[in-house]
Amino acid sequence: MRPHSLRPRPGFPATTLQQGSFLLEALVAILIVALGVLGTVGLMARSMQDVDDAKNRGEAAYLANSLIGQMWIDDRTTAALALKYSKASAGTGYAEFKSLVEQRLPEAATQPQDVVVAAGPSPTSTVVTITVRWRPPGDKLTVHQHVASATIAANGP
């Protein structure tokens, strides 16, 4: 058997052996560029989702901390805080907080928002635990939550 030669065969000019190779190279280059563009678009879409998620987490932290701030300037006895802010008593403070959460976080109205008020380690202190839940748009399975806890102490007698 004879080794394959790149010499033109009789009856075929040398240029006909390479016809179409430039077109093939151009198609491969277009494919590589298209994959790069698709990868970049996917990366941008994912980064936008991450930015939205960070915004929602920041909003949840802000809402929970603002409720704790309201509790600090209100009557700080355990009974008064429980009556106004606890989910169990559904007081005016809790209703306002729940309304704000539902307005500012996606699909928060379908999730339970918890405010638990309990006696603290001292007779004049109260432990408050706030759980804010929401569901990201387009994600029906994942529920995100932010939990904030604080000890609110009243001045002694």
Contact map, one row per residue, 1 for C-alpha under 8 A:
1110000000000000000000000000000000000000000000000000000000000000000000000000000000000000000000000000000000000000000000000000000000000000000000000000000000000
1111000000000000000000000000000000000000000000000000000000000000000000000000000000000000000000000000000000000000000000000000000000000000000000000000000000000
1111100000000000000000000000000000000000000000000000000000000000000000000000000000000000000000000000000000000000000000000000000000000000000000000000000000000
0111110000000000000000000000000000000000000000000000000000000000000000000000000000000000000000000000000000000000000000000000000000000000000000000000000000000
0011111000000000000000000000000000000000000000000000000000000000000000000000000000000000000000000000000000000000000000000000000000000000000000000000000000000
0001111100000000000000000000000000000000000000000000000000000000000000000000000000000000000000000000000000000000000000000000000000000000000000000000000000000
0000111110000100000000000000000000000000000000000000000000000000000000000000000000000000000000000000000000000000000000000000000000000000000000000000000000000
0000011111011100100000000000000000000000000000000000000000000000000000000000000000000000000000000000000000000000000000000000000000000000000000000000000000000
0000001111111000000000000000000000000000000000000000000000000000000000000000000000000000000000000000000000000000000000000000000000000000000000000000000000000
0000000111111000000000000000000000000000000000000000000000000000000000000000000000000000000000000000000000000000000000000000000000000000000000000000000000000
0000000011111000000000000000000000000000000000000000000000000000000000000000000000000000000000000000000000000000000000000000000000000000000000000000000000000
0000000111111101100000000000000000000000000000000000000000000000000000000000000000000000000000000000000000000000000000000000000000000000000000000000000000000
0000000111111111100000000000000000000000000000000000000000000000000000000000000000000000000000000000000000000000000000000000000000000000000000000000000000000
0000001100011111110000000000000000000000000000000000000000000000000000000000000000000000000000000000000000000000000000000000000000000000000000000000000000000
0000000000001111111000000000000000000000000000000000000000000000000000000000000000000000000000000000000000000000000000000000000000000000000000000000000000000
0000000000011111111000000000000000000000000000000000000000000000000000000000000000000000000000000000000000000000000000000000000000000000000000000000000000000
0000000100011111111000000000000000000000000000000000000000000000000000000000000000000000000000000000000000000000000000000000000000000000000000000000000000000
0000000000000111111110000000000000000000000000000000000000000000000000000000000000000000000000000000000000000000000000000000000000000000000000000000000000000
0000000000000011111111000000000000000000000000000000000000000000000000000000000000000000000000000000000000000000000000000000000000000000000000000000000000000
0000000000000000011111110000000000000000000000000000000000000000000000000000000000000000000000000000000000000000000000000000000000000000000000000000000000000
0000000000000000011111111000000000000000000000000000000000000000000000000000000000000000000000000000000000000000000000000000000000000000000000000000000000000
0000000000000000001111111100000000000000000000000000000000000000000000000000000000000000000000000000000000000000000000000000000000000000000000000000000000000
0000000000000000000111111110000000000000000000000000000000000000000000000000000000000000000000000000000000000000000000000000000000000000000000000000000000000
0000000000000000000111111111000000000000000000000000000000000000000000000000000000000000000000000000000000000000000000000000000000000000000000000000000000000
0000000000000000000011111111100000000000000000000000000000000000000000000000000000000000000000000000000000000000000000000000000000000000000000000000000000000
0000000000000000000001111111110000000000000000000000000000000000000000000000000000000000000000000000000000000000000000000000000000000000000000000000000000000
0000000000000000000000111111111000000000000000000000000000000000000000000000000000000000000000000000000000000000000000000000000000000000000000000000000000000
0000000000000000000000011111111100000000000000000000000000000000000000000000000000000000000000000000000000000000000000000000000000000000000000000000000000000
0000000000000000000000001111111110000000000000000000000000000000000000000000000000000000000000000000000000000000000000000000000000000000000000000000000000000
0000000000000000000000000111111111000000000000000000000000000000000000000000000000000000000000000000000000000000000000000000000000000000000000000000000000000
0000000000000000000000000011111111100000000000000000000000000000000000000000000000000000000000000000000000000000000000000000000000000000000000000000000000000
0000000000000000000000000001111111110000000000000000000000000000000000000000000000000000000000000000000000000000000000000000000000000000000000000000000000000
0000000000000000000000000000111111111000000000000000000000000000000000000000000000000000000000000000000000000000000000000000000000000000000000000000000000000
0000000000000000000000000000011111111100000000000000000000000000000000000000000000000000000000000000000000000000000000000000000000000000000000000000000000000
0000000000000000000000000000001111111110000000000000000000000000000000000000000000000000000000000000000000000000000000000000000000000000000000000000000000000
0000000000000000000000000000000111111111000000000000000000000000000000000000000000000000000000000000000000000000000000000000000000000000000000000000000000000
0000000000000000000000000000000011111111100000000000000000000000000000000000000000000000000000000000000000000000000000000000000000000000000000000000000000000
0000000000000000000000000000000001111111110000000000000000000000000000000000000000000000000000000000000000000000000000000000000000000000000000000000000000000
0000000000000000000000000000000000111111111000000000000000000000000000000000000000000000000000000000000000000000000000000000000000000000000000000000000000000
0000000000000000000000000000000000011111111100000000000000000000000000000000000000000000000000000000000000000000000000000000000000000000000000000000000000000
0000000000000000000000000000000000001111111110000000000000000000000000000000000000000000000000000000000000000000000000000000000000000000000000000000000000000
0000000000000000000000000000000000000111111111000000000000000000000000000000000000000000000000000000000000000000000000000000000000000000000000000000000000000
0000000000000000000000000000000000000011111111100000000000000000000000000000000000000000000000000000000000000000000000000000000000000000000000000000000000000
0000000000000000000000000000000000000001111111110000000000000000000000000000000000000000000000000000000000000000000000000000000000000000000000000000000000000
0000000000000000000000000000000000000000111111111000000000000000000000000000000000000000000000000000000000000000000000000000000000000000000000000000000000000
0000000000000000000000000000000000000000011111111100000000000000000000000000000000000000000000000000000000000000000000000000000000000000000000000000000000000
0000000000000000000000000000000000000000001111111110000000000000000000000000000000000000000000000000000000000000000000000000000000000000000000000000000000000
0000000000000000000000000000000000000000000111111111000000000000000000000000000000000000000000000000000000000000000000000000000000000000000000000000000000000
0000000000000000000000000000000000000000000011111111100000000000000000000000000000000000000000000000000000000000000000000000000000000000000000000000000000000
0000000000000000000000000000000000000000000001111111110000000000000000000000000000000000000000000000000000000000000000000000000000000000000000000000000000000
0000000000000000000000000000000000000000000000111111111000000000000000000000000000000000000000000000000000000000000000000000000000000000000000000000000000000
0000000000000000000000000000000000000000000000011111111100000000000000000000000000000000000000000000000000000000000000000000000000000000000000000000000000000
0000000000000000000000000000000000000000000000001111111110000000000000000000000000000000000000000000000000000000000000000000000000000001000000000000000000000
0000000000000000000000000000000000000000000000000111111111000000000000000000000000000000000000000000000000000000000000000000000000000000000000000000000000000
0000000000000000000000000000000000000000000000000011111111100000000000000000000000000000000000000000000000000000000000000000000000000000000000000000000000000
0000000000000000000000000000000000000000000000000001111111110000000000000000000000000000000000000000000010000000000000000000000000000000000000000000000000000
0000000000000000000000000000000000000000000000000000111111111000000000000000000000000000000000000000000000000000000000000000000000000000000000000100000000000
0000000000000000000000000000000000000000000000000000011111111100000000000000000000000000000000000000000000000000000000000000000000000000000000000000000000000
0000000000000000000000000000000000000000000000000000001111111110000000000000000000000000000000000000000110000000000000000000000000000000000000000000000000000
0000000000000000000000000000000000000000000000000000000111111111000000000000000000000000000000000000100010000000000000000000000000010000000000000100000000000
0000000000000000000000000000000000000000000000000000000011111111100000000000000000000000000000000000000000000000000000000000000000000000000000000101000000000
0000000000000000000000000000000000000000000000000000000001111111110000000000000000000000000000000000000000000000000000000000000000000000000000000000000000000
0000000000000000000000000000000000000000000000000000000000111111111000000000000000000000000000001001100000000000000000000000000000000000000000000000000000000
0000000000000000000000000000000000000000000000000000000000011111111100000000000000000000000000000000000000000000000000000000000001110000000000000011000000000
0000000000000000000000000000000000000000000000000000000000001111111110000000000000000000000000000000000000000000000000000000000000000000000000000001000000000
0000000000000000000000000000000000000000000000000000000000000111111111000000000000000000000000000000000000000000000000000000000000000000000000000000000000000
0000000000000000000000000000000000000000000000000000000000000011111111100000000000000000000000001000000000000000000000000000000000000000000000000000000000000
0000000000000000000000000000000000000000000000000000000000000001111111110000000000000000000000000000000000000000000000000000000100000000000000000000010000000
0000000000000000000000000000000000000000000000000000000000000000111111111000000000000000000000000000000000000000000000000000000000000000000000000000000000000
0000000000000000000000000000000000000000000000000000000000000000011111111100000000000000000000000000000000000000000000000000000000000000000000000000000000000
0000000000000000000000000000000000000000000000000000000000000000001111111111000010000000000000000000000000000000000000000000000000000000000000000000000100000
0000000000000000000000000000000000000000000000000000000000000000000111111111000000000000000000000000000000000000000000000000000000000000000000000000000100000
0000000000000000000000000000000000000000000000000000000000000000000011111111000000000000000000000000000000000000000000000000000000000000000000000000000000000
0000000000000000000000000000000000000000000000000000000000000000000001111111000010000000000000000000000000000000000000000000000000000000000000000000000000000
0000000000000000000000000000000000000000000000000000000000000000000000111111100110000000000000000000000000000000000000000000000000000000000000000000000000000
0000000000000000000000000000000000000000000000000000000000000000000000111111110110000000000000000000000000000000000000000000110000000000000000000000000111000
0000000000000000000000000000000000000000000000000000000000000000000000000011111110000000000000000000000000000000000000000001110000000000000000000000000011000
0000000000000000000000000000000000000000000000000000000000000000000000000001111111000000000000000000000000000000000011100001110000000000000000000000000000000
0000000000000000000000000000000000000000000000000000000000000000000000000000111111100000000000000000000000000000000000000000000000000000000000000000000000000
0000000000000000000000000000000000000000000000000000000000000000000000000011111111110000000000000000000000000000000000000000000000000000000000000000000000000
0000000000000000000000000000000000000000000000000000000000000000000000100111111111111100000000000000000000000000000010000000000000000000000000000000000000000
0000000000000000000000000000000000000000000000000000000000000000000000000000011111111100100000000000000000000000000111000000000000000000000000000000000000000
0000000000000000000000000000000000000000000000000000000000000000000000000000001111111100111000000000000000000000000000000000000000000000000000000000000000000
0000000000000000000000000000000000000000000000000000000000000000000000000000000111111100111111000000000000000000000000000000000000000000000000000000000000000
0000000000000000000000000000000000000000000000000000000000000000000000000000000011111110111111000000000000000000001010000000000000000000000000000000000000000
0000000000000000000000000000000000000000000000000000000000000000000000000000000011111111111001000000000000000000011110000000000000000000000000000000000000000
0000000000000000000000000000000000000000000000000000000000000000000000000000000000001111111001000000000000000000111100000000000000000000000000000000000000000
0000000000000000000000000000000000000000000000000000000000000000000000000000000000000111110000000000000000000000000100000000000000000000000000000000000000000
0000000000000000000000000000000000000000000000000000000000000000000000000000000001111111111000000000000000000000000000000000000000000000000000000000000000000
0000000000000000000000000000000000000000000000000000000000000000000000000000000000111111111111100000000000000000000000000000000000000000000000000000000000000
0000000000000000000000000000000000000000000000000000000000000000000000000000000000111110111111100000000000000000000000000000000000000000000000000000000000000
0000000000000000000000000000000000000000000000000000000000000000000000000000000000011000011111110000000000000000000000000000000000000000000000000000000000000
0000000000000000000000000000000000000000000000000000000000000000000000000000000000011000011111111000000000000000000000000000000000000000000000000000000000000
0000000000000000000000000000000000000000000000000000000000000000000000000000000000011110011111111100000000000000001000000000000000000000000000000000000000000
0000000000000000000000000000000000000000000000000000000000000000000000000000000000000000011111111110000000000000000000000000000000000000000000000000000000000
0000000000000000000000000000000000000000000000000000000000000000000000000000000000000000000111111111000000000000000000000000000000000000000000000000000000000
0000000000000000000000000000000000000000000000000000000000000010001000000000000000000000000011111111100000000000000000000000000000000000000000000000000000000
0000000000000000000000000000000000000000000000000000000000000000000000000000000000000000000001111111110000000000100000000000000000000000000000000000000000000
0000000000000000000000000000000000000000000000000000000000000000000000000000000000000000000000111111111000000000000000000000000000000000000000000000000000000
0000000000000000000000000000000000000000000000000000000000000010000000000000000000000000000000011111111100000000000000000000000000000000000000000000000000000
0000000000000000000000000000000000000000000000000000000000010010000000000000000000000000000000001111111110010000000000000000000000010000000000000000000000000
0000000000000000000000000000000000000000000000000000000000000000000000000000000000000000000000000111111111111000000000000000000000000000000000000000000000000
0000000000000000000000000000000000000000000000000000000000000000000000000000000000000000000000000011111111000000000000000000000000000000000000000000000000000
0000000000000000000000000000000000000000000000000000000000100000000000000000000000000000000000000001111111000000000000000000000000000000000000000000000000000
0000000000000000000000000000000000000000000000000000000100110000000000000000000000000000000000000000111111110000000000000000000000000100000000000000000000000
0000000000000000000000000000000000000000000000000000000000000000000000000000000000000000000000000000011111110000000000000000000000000111100000000000000000000
0000000000000000000000000000000000000000000000000000000000000000000000000000000000000000000000000000010011111110000000000000000000000111100000000000000000000
0000000000000000000000000000000000000000000000000000000000000000000000000000000000000000000000000000110011111111000000000000000000001110000000000000000000000
0000000000000000000000000000000000000000000000000000000000000000000000000000000000000000000000000000010000111111000000000000000000000100000000000000000000000
0000000000000000000000000000000000000000000000000000000000000000000000000000000000000000000000000000000000111111000000000000000000000100000000000000000000000
0000000000000000000000000000000000000000000000000000000000000000000000000000000000000000000000000000000000111111100000000000000000001110000000000000000000000
0000000000000000000000000000000000000000000000000000000000000000000000000000000000000000000000000000000000011111110000000000000000011000000000000000000000000
0000000000000000000000000000000000000000000000000000000000000000000000000000000000000010000000000100000000000011111000000000000001111000000000000000000000000
0000000000000000000000000000000000000000000000000000000000000000000000000000000000000110000000000000000000000001111100000000000011110000000000000000000000000
0000000000000000000000000000000000000000000000000000000000000000000000000000000000001110000001000000000000000000111110000000000111100000000000000000000000000
0000000000000000000000000000000000000000000000000000000000000000000000000000000001000111000000000000000000000000011111000000000111000000000000000000000000000
0000000000000000000000000000000000000000000000000000000000000000000000000000010011001100000000000000000000000000001111100000011110000000000000000000000000000
0000000000000000000000000000000000000000000000000000000000000000000000000000010001000000000000000000000000000000000111110000011100000000000000000000000000000
0000000000000000000000000000000000000000000000000000000000000000000000000000010000000000000000000000000000000000000011111110111000000000000000000000000000000
0000000000000000000000000000000000000000000000000000000000000000000000000000000000000000000000000000000000000000000001111111111000000000000000000000001000000
0000000000000000000000000000000000000000000000000000000000000000000000000000000000000000000000000000000000000000000000111110110000000000000000000000000000000
0000000000000000000000000000000000000000000000000000000000000000000000000000000000000000000000000000000000000000000000111111100000000000000000000000000000000
0000000000000000000000000000000000000000000000000000000000000000000000000000000000000000000000000000000000000000000000111111100000000000000000000000000000000
0000000000000000000000000000000000000000000000000000000000000000000000000000110000000000000000000000000000000000000000010111110000000000000000000000000011110
0000000000000000000000000000000000000000000000000000000000000000000000000001110000000000000000000000000000000000000000111111111000000000000000000000001111000
0000000000000000000000000000000000000000000000000000000000000000000000000001110000000000000000000000000000000000000011111001111100000000000000000000001110000
0000000000000000000000000000000000000000000000000000000000000000000000000000000000000000000000000000000000000000000011110000111110000000000000000000111100000
0000000000000000000000000000000000000000000000000000000000000000000100000000000000000000000000000000000000000000001111000000011111000000000000000000111100000
0000000000000000000000000000000000000000000000000000000000000000000000000000000000000000000000000000000000000000011110000000001111100000000000000011110000000
0000000000000000000000000000000000000000000000000000000000000001000000000000000000000000000000000000000000000000111100000000000111110000000000000011100000000
0000000000000000000000000000000000000000000000000000000000000001000000000000000000000000000000000000000000000000111000000000000011111000000000001111000000000
0000000000000000000000000000000000000000000000000000000000010001000000000000000000000000000000000000100000000001110000000000000001111100000000001110000000000
0000000000000000000000000000000000000000000000000000000000000000000000000000000000000000000000000000000000010011100000000000000000111110000000111100000000000
0000000000000000000000000000000000000000000000000000000000000000000000000000000000000000000000000000000011111110000000000000000000011111000000111000000000000
0000000000000000000000000000000000000000000000000000000000000000000000000000000000000000000000000000000001110010000000000000000000001111101101110000000000000
0000000000000000000000000000000000000000000000000000100000000000000000000000000000000000000000000000000001100000000000000000000000000111111101110000000000000
0000000000000000000000000000000000000000000000000000000000000000000000000000000000000000000000000000000001100000000000000000000000000011111100000000000000000
0000000000000000000000000000000000000000000000000000000000000000000000000000000000000000000000000000000000000000000000000000000000000001111100000000000000000
0000000000000000000000000000000000000000000000000000000000000000000000000000000000000000000000000000000000000000000000000000000000000011111111000000000000000
0000000000000000000000000000000000000000000000000000000000000000000000000000000000000000000000000000000000000000000000000000000000000011111111000000000000000
0000000000000000000000000000000000000000000000000000000000000000000000000000000000000000000000000000000000000000000000000000000000000000001111100000000000000
0000000000000000000000000000000000000000000000000000000000000000000000000000000000000000000000000000000000000000000000000000000000000011001111110000000000000
0000000000000000000000000000000000000000000000000000000000000000000000000000000000000000000000000000000000000000000000000000000000001111000011111000000000000
0000000000000000000000000000000000000000000000000000000000000000000000000000000000000000000000000000000000000000000000000000000000001111000001111100000000000
0000000000000000000000000000000000000000000000000000000000000000000000000000000000000000000000000000000000000000000000000000000000111100000000111110000000000
0000000000000000000000000000000000000000000000000000000010011000000000000000000000000000000000000000000000000000000000000000000000111000000000011111000000000
0000000000000000000000000000000000000000000000000000000000000001000000000000000000000000000000000000000000000000000000000000000011110000000000001111100000000
0000000000000000000000000000000000000000000000000000000000001001100000000000000000000000000000000000000000000000000000000000000011100000000000000111110000000
0000000000000000000000000000000000000000000000000000000000000000000000000000000000000000000000000000000000000000000000000000001111000000000000000011111000000
0000000000000000000000000000000000000000000000000000000000000000000100000000000000000000000000000000000000000000000000000000001110000000000000000001111100000
0000000000000000000000000000000000000000000000000000000000000000000000000000000000000000000000000000000000000000000000010000111100000000000000000000111110000
0000000000000000000000000000000000000000000000000000000000000000000000110001000000000000000000000000000000000000000000000000111100000000000000000000011111000
0000000000000000000000000000000000000000000000000000000000000000000000000001100000000000000000000000000000000000000000000001110000000000000000000000001111100
0000000000000000000000000000000000000000000000000000000000000000000000000001100000000000000000000000000000000000000000000001100000000000000000000000000111110
0000000000000000000000000000000000000000000000000000000000000000000000000000000000000000000000000000000000000000000000000001000000000000000000000000000011111
0000000000000000000000000000000000000000000000000000000000000000000000000000000000000000000000000000000000000000000000000001000000000000000000000000000001111
0000000000000000000000000000000000000000000000000000000000000000000000000000000000000000000000000000000000000000000000000000000000000000000000000000000000111
